[in-house]
Amino acid sequence: MVPRIRRLSALLIPALGVLGAACAKGEAPDAASNAQDVDGGQSDVSQDDAADGPSSPSEGGTDGGESGPVDAAPCEAKLTINEVQTSGAGGPDDEFIELHNPGSCAVSLDGYALFYRSSDGVDDHMVWSAAAGQSMQPSQFFVLGGKDFTGGADFPMGGSVALGAGGGGLGLKKGDTVVDSLGWGDATNDYVEGAAATAPASGNSIGRFPDGSDTDDNASDFADLSPSPRKTNNAW
């Protein structure tokens, strides 16, 4: 019996070892497979997260783009009364008014008109009204001349208007809105902005210096000048 048991044991032990090895080998692939499944699952989640992740910044980027630079606003410019001569070498009617576009885009003159008031007057006297479709280009000057003005006017001043050497006022309007105004000398009318500009000396003009300067105070914006119609203003 003993020898037979020993022989059976000798046969069974290797067989069990082989079976154990086979099981071990069987478990290892299952474990690896499970591990791959787990890793694969984690990998899938990670990829999903990665796919979702950029979408938020992308949406944020879109919002950021919307809140970033936008199309520039349309250019806005307005005309100014830039220079005035109340009398010159040719006498009291050797006078001119210069309008100026100091902006960076053209200005349609539709609805624009220029009015004069005496020093303490309340009545408007039309000096000029724009023709339909007329415009002024950036940096352009436009000169209205009195009947004896010899400087080559772009348009004549209203026939009955004579600018007061001692004082007066001009109002540039678009419709009923005063776009710019000037009072000089002893003027007290409503066209004076701040304090009135000094009346020009005989043969001189008063002009914005530099061109287009507009602080809404005539005394600060206008200087006594050597007349320069249709040209840049130069102070003495």
C-alpha positions as a Markdown table, in Angstrom:
| # | Residue | x | y | z |
|---|---|---|---|---|
| 1 | Met | 0.0 | 0.0 | 0.0 |
| 2 | Val | 2.6 | 2.4 | 1.0 |
| 3 | Pro | 4.5 | 2.1 | -2.3 |
| 4 | Arg | 1.3 | 2.6 | -4.3 |
| 5 | Ile | 0.3 | 5.7 | -2.3 |
| 6 | Arg | 3.7 | 7.0 | -2.9 |
| 7 | Arg | 3.4 | 6.4 | -6.6 |
| 8 | Leu | 0.0 | 8.1 | -6.7 |
| 9 | Ser | 1.4 | 11.0 | -4.7 |
| 10 | Ala | 4.2 | 11.2 | -7.1 |
| 11 | Leu | 1.7 | 11.3 | -10.0 |
| 12 | Leu | -0.8 | 13.6 | -8.3 |
| 13 | Ile | 1.6 | 16.3 | -7.1 |
| 14 | Pro | 3.1 | 17.2 | -10.5 |
| 15 | Ala | -0.5 | 17.1 | -11.9 |
| 16 | Leu | -1.7 | 19.5 | -9.2 |
| 17 | Gly | 1.3 | 21.6 | -9.9 |
| 18 | Val | 0.5 | 21.8 | -13.6 |
| 19 | Leu | -3.1 | 22.5 | -12.8 |
| 20 | Gly | -2.1 | 25.2 | -10.3 |
| 21 | Ala | 0.2 | 26.7 | -12.9 |
| 22 | Ala | -2.5 | 26.6 | -15.4 |
| 23 | Cys | -4.9 | 28.3 | -13.0 |
| 24 | Ala | -2.3 | 30.8 | -12.2 |
| 25 | Lys | -1.8 | 31.5 | -15.8 |
| 26 | Gly | -5.5 | 31.7 | -16.3 |
| 27 | Glu | -5.9 | 34.2 | -13.5 |
| 28 | Ala | -3.1 | 36.4 | -14.8 |
| 29 | Pro | -4.7 | 37.1 | -18.2 |
| 30 | Asp | -8.1 | 37.8 | -16.4 |
| 31 | Ala | -6.4 | 40.2 | -14.0 |
| 32 | Ala | -4.6 | 41.9 | -16.8 |
| 33 | Ser | -7.8 | 42.0 | -18.7 |
| 34 | Asn | -9.6 | 43.5 | -15.7 |
| 35 | Ala | -6.8 | 46.0 | -15.3 |
| 36 | Gln | -7.0 | 46.9 | -18.9 |
| 37 | Asp | -10.7 | 47.3 | -18.6 |
| 38 | Val | -10.3 | 49.6 | -15.6 |
| 39 | Asp | -7.5 | 51.5 | -17.2 |
| 40 | Gly | -9.5 | 51.6 | -20.4 |
| 41 | Gly | -12.5 | 53.0 | -18.5 |
| 42 | Gln | -10.3 | 55.6 | -16.8 |
| 43 | Ser | -8.7 | 56.4 | -20.1 |
| 44 | Asp | -12.2 | 56.9 | -21.7 |
| 45 | Val | -13.2 | 59.2 | -18.9 |
| 46 | Ser | -10.0 | 61.1 | -19.2 |
| 47 | Gln | -10.5 | 61.5 | -22.9 |
| 48 | Asp | -14.1 | 62.6 | -22.4 |
| 49 | Asp | -12.9 | 65.1 | -19.8 |
| 50 | Ala | -10.2 | 66.2 | -22.2 |
| 51 | Ala | -12.8 | 66.6 | -24.9 |
| 52 | Asp | -15.1 | 68.5 | -22.6 |
| 53 | Gly | -12.2 | 70.5 | -21.1 |
| 54 | Pro | -11.3 | 72.5 | -24.2 |
| 55 | Ser | -14.9 | 73.2 | -25.0 |
| 56 | Ser | -15.3 | 75.4 | -22.0 |
| 57 | Pro | -12.2 | 77.5 | -22.7 |
| 58 | Ser | -13.4 | 77.6 | -26.3 |
| 59 | Glu | -16.7 | 78.9 | -25.3 |
| 60 | Gly | -15.0 | 81.3 | -22.9 |
| 61 | Gly | -12.8 | 82.3 | -25.7 |
| 62 | Thr | -15.8 | 83.1 | -27.8 |
| 63 | Asp | -17.2 | 85.2 | -25.0 |
| 64 | Gly | -13.8 | 86.8 | -24.5 |
| 65 | Gly | -13.8 | 87.6 | -28.2 |
| 66 | Glu | -17.2 | 89.2 | -27.9 |
| 67 | Ser | -16.1 | 91.3 | -25.0 |
| 68 | Gly | -12.8 | 92.2 | -26.7 |
| 69 | Pro | -12.2 | 94.7 | -29.5 |
| 70 | Val | -15.3 | 95.5 | -31.5 |
| 71 | Asp | -15.9 | 97.4 | -34.7 |
| 72 | Ala | -14.9 | 101.0 | -34.3 |
| 73 | Ala | -17.7 | 103.5 | -33.7 |
| 74 | Pro | -18.6 | 105.7 | -36.7 |
| 75 | Cys | -16.5 | 108.7 | -36.9 |
| 76 | Glu | -18.1 | 111.8 | -35.5 |
| 77 | Ala | -17.0 | 115.3 | -36.3 |
| 78 | Lys | -18.5 | 118.8 | -36.1 |
| 79 | Leu | -17.7 | 122.1 | -37.6 |
| 80 | Thr | -16.3 | 125.1 | -35.8 |
| 81 | Ile | -16.2 | 128.8 | -36.4 |
| 82 | Asn | -12.4 | 129.0 | -36.8 |
| 83 | Glu | -11.6 | 132.6 | -37.8 |
| 84 | Val | -13.3 | 136.0 | -38.1 |
| 85 | Gln | -12.2 | 139.3 | -39.6 |
| 86 | Thr | -14.5 | 142.2 | -39.0 |
| 87 | Ser | -12.7 | 144.7 | -41.3 |
| 88 | Gly | -9.6 | 144.8 | -43.4 |
| 89 | Ala | -7.5 | 147.0 | -45.6 |
| 90 | Gly | -10.5 | 147.2 | -48.0 |
| 91 | Gly | -12.7 | 148.8 | -45.3 |
| 92 | Pro | -15.5 | 147.6 | -43.1 |
| 93 | Asp | -16.9 | 145.2 | -45.6 |
| 94 | Asp | -13.5 | 143.6 | -46.2 |
| 95 | Glu | -14.6 | 140.8 | -43.8 |
| 96 | Phe | -14.7 | 137.1 | -43.7 |
| 97 | Ile | -15.8 | 134.1 | -41.5 |
| 98 | Glu | -13.9 | 130.9 | -41.8 |
| 99 | Leu | -15.5 | 127.5 | -40.9 |
| 100 | His | -13.3 | 124.5 | -40.3 |
| 101 | Asn | -13.7 | 120.7 | -40.0 |
| 102 | Pro | -11.1 | 119.7 | -37.4 |
| 103 | Gly | -12.3 | 116.1 | -37.4 |
| 104 | Ser | -11.0 | 112.9 | -39.1 |
| 105 | Cys | -14.0 | 112.3 | -41.3 |
| 106 | Ala | -16.2 | 114.3 | -43.7 |
| 107 | Val | -19.2 | 116.2 | -42.3 |
| 108 | Ser | -22.4 | 116.4 | -44.1 |
| 109 | Leu | -23.6 | 120.0 | -44.1 |
| 110 | Asp | -27.3 | 119.2 | -44.6 |
| 111 | Gly | -29.2 | 121.4 | -42.1 |
| 112 | Tyr | -26.3 | 123.6 | -41.3 |
| 113 | Ala | -26.7 | 127.4 | -41.2 |
| 114 | Leu | -24.7 | 130.4 | -39.7 |
| 115 | Phe | -26.4 | 133.3 | -38.0 |
| 116 | Tyr | -25.2 | 136.7 | -36.7 |
| 117 | Arg | -26.4 | 138.8 | -33.8 |
| 118 | Ser | -25.4 | 142.3 | -32.8 |
| 119 | Ser | -23.5 | 142.8 | -29.6 |
| 120 | Asp | -26.6 | 142.6 | -27.3 |
| 121 | Gly | -29.0 | 141.4 | -29.9 |
| 122 | Val | -31.6 | 138.6 | -29.7 |
| 123 | Asp | -32.5 | 138.4 | -33.4 |
| 124 | Asp | -30.7 | 136.1 | -35.8 |
| 125 | His | -29.6 | 137.3 | -39.2 |
| 126 | Met | -28.7 | 134.5 | -41.6 |
| 127 | Val | -25.2 | 134.7 | -42.9 |
| 128 | Trp | -25.2 | 131.4 | -44.8 |
| 129 | Ser | -27.1 | 128.1 | -45.2 |
| 130 | Ala | -25.6 | 125.0 | -46.7 |
| 131 | Ala | -26.8 | 123.6 | -50.1 |
| 132 | Ala | -28.3 | 120.1 | -50.1 |
| 133 | Gly | -25.7 | 117.4 | -50.4 |
| 134 | Gln | -22.8 | 119.7 | -49.4 |
| 135 | Ser | -20.0 | 118.4 | -47.2 |
| 136 | Met | -16.7 | 119.3 | -45.7 |
| 137 | Gln | -13.7 | 117.0 | -45.8 |
| 138 | Pro | -11.4 | 116.5 | -42.8 |
| 139 | Ser | -9.1 | 119.5 | -42.1 |
| 140 | Gln | -11.0 | 121.5 | -44.8 |
| 141 | Phe | -11.6 | 125.3 | -44.4 |
| 142 | Phe | -14.6 | 127.1 | -45.8 |
| 143 | Val | -14.6 | 130.9 | -46.2 |
| 144 | Leu | -17.6 | 133.2 | -46.3 |
| 145 | Gly | -16.6 | 136.6 | -47.6 |
| 146 | Gly | -18.1 | 140.1 | -47.2 |
| 147 | Lys | -18.9 | 142.1 | -50.3 |
| 148 | Asp | -15.5 | 143.8 | -50.3 |
| 149 | Phe | -13.4 | 140.8 | -49.3 |
| 150 | Thr | -10.5 | 140.2 | -51.6 |
| 151 | Gly | -9.3 | 136.9 | -50.3 |
| 152 | Gly | -11.3 | 134.7 | -52.6 |
| 153 | Ala | -14.4 | 133.5 | -50.7 |
| 154 | Asp | -16.0 | 130.1 | -51.2 |
| 155 | Phe | -19.4 | 131.7 | -50.7 |
| 156 | Pro | -20.6 | 135.2 | -50.1 |
| 157 | Met | -21.9 | 136.3 | -46.7 |
| 158 | Gly | -25.6 | 137.2 | -46.5 |
| 159 | Gly | -26.1 | 140.5 | -48.3 |
| 160 | Ser | -27.4 | 142.6 | -45.3 |
| 161 | Val | -25.0 | 141.3 | -42.7 |
| 162 | Ala | -22.1 | 143.5 | -41.5 |
| 163 | Leu | -20.0 | 142.2 | -38.6 |
| 164 | Gly | -19.6 | 144.6 | -35.7 |
| 165 | Ala | -16.0 | 145.6 | -35.2 |
| 166 | Gly | -16.6 | 146.4 | -31.5 |
| 167 | Gly | -18.6 | 143.3 | -30.7 |
| 168 | Gly | -21.0 | 140.7 | -32.1 |
| 169 | Gly | -21.9 | 137.1 | -32.1 |
| 170 | Leu | -22.1 | 134.1 | -34.5 |
| 171 | Gly | -24.0 | 130.9 | -34.0 |
| 172 | Leu | -23.4 | 127.9 | -36.2 |
| 173 | Lys | -26.5 | 125.7 | -36.1 |
| 174 | Lys | -27.6 | 122.3 | -37.4 |
| 175 | Gly | -31.4 | 122.6 | -37.5 |
| 176 | Asp | -32.3 | 124.2 | -34.2 |
| 177 | Thr | -29.2 | 123.0 | -32.3 |
| 178 | Val | -26.2 | 125.3 | -31.8 |
| 179 | Val | -23.2 | 123.4 | -32.9 |
| 180 | Asp | -20.7 | 126.2 | -32.2 |
| 181 | Ser | -20.8 | 129.8 | -31.3 |
| 182 | Leu | -18.5 | 132.9 | -30.9 |
| 183 | Gly | -18.9 | 136.2 | -29.2 |
| 184 | Trp | -16.3 | 138.9 | -29.3 |
| 185 | Gly | -15.6 | 142.4 | -28.0 |
| 186 | Asp | -18.4 | 143.8 | -25.9 |
| 187 | Ala | -20.9 | 141.1 | -26.9 |
| 188 | Thr | -23.4 | 139.9 | -24.3 |
| 189 | Asn | -25.7 | 137.9 | -26.6 |
| 190 | Asp | -26.4 | 134.2 | -26.1 |
| 191 | Tyr | -23.7 | 133.2 | -28.6 |
| 192 | Val | -20.9 | 134.1 | -26.2 |
| 193 | Glu | -19.3 | 130.9 | -24.9 |
| 194 | Gly | -17.7 | 131.5 | -21.5 |
| 195 | Ala | -16.1 | 135.0 | -21.8 |
| 196 | Ala | -16.1 | 136.9 | -25.1 |
| 197 | Ala | -13.0 | 136.9 | -27.2 |
| 198 | Thr | -11.1 | 140.1 | -27.6 |
| 199 | Ala | -12.3 | 142.2 | -30.6 |
| 200 | Pro | -9.7 | 141.9 | -33.4 |
| 201 | Ala | -7.4 | 144.9 | -34.0 |
| 202 | Ser | -7.9 | 146.8 | -37.2 |
| 203 | Gly | -6.7 | 144.7 | -40.1 |
| 204 | Asn | -6.4 | 141.6 | -38.0 |
| 205 | Ser | -8.6 | 138.7 | -37.3 |
| 206 | Ile | -9.5 | 136.5 | -34.3 |
| 207 | Gly | -9.0 | 132.8 | -34.7 |
| 208 | Arg | -8.8 | 129.6 | -32.8 |
| 209 | Phe | -5.2 | 128.9 | -31.9 |
| 210 | Pro | -4.4 | 126.2 | -32.6 |
| 211 | Asp | -7.0 | 125.4 | -35.3 |
| 212 | Gly | -10.1 | 123.7 | -34.0 |
| 213 | Ser | -9.3 | 124.3 | -30.3 |
| 214 | Asp | -12.6 | 124.4 | -28.5 |
| 215 | Thr | -12.8 | 124.6 | -24.7 |
| 216 | Asp | -16.3 | 126.4 | -24.8 |
| 217 | Asp | -14.6 | 129.6 | -23.7 |
| 218 | Asn | -14.2 | 132.2 | -26.5 |
| 219 | Ala | -11.6 | 134.2 | -24.6 |
| 220 | Ser | -9.4 | 131.2 | -24.2 |
| 221 | Asp | -9.9 | 129.7 | -27.7 |
| 222 | Phe | -9.4 | 132.8 | -29.8 |
| 223 | Ala | -6.3 | 134.9 | -30.3 |
| 224 | Asp | -5.5 | 138.1 | -32.3 |
| 225 | Leu | -4.0 | 136.9 | -35.6 |
| 226 | Ser | -2.6 | 138.0 | -38.9 |
| 227 | Pro | -5.5 | 137.0 | -41.2 |
| 228 | Ser | -5.1 | 133.6 | -42.7 |
| 229 | Pro | -8.3 | 132.6 | -44.6 |
| 230 | Arg | -8.3 | 129.0 | -45.8 |
| 231 | Lys | -5.0 | 128.4 | -44.0 |
| 232 | Thr | -3.7 | 127.2 | -40.6 |
| 233 | Asn | -3.9 | 130.0 | -38.0 |
| 234 | Asn | -0.7 | 131.5 | -36.8 |
| 235 | Ala | -0.5 | 133.6 | -33.7 |
| 236 | Trp | 1.7 | 136.8 | -33.8 |
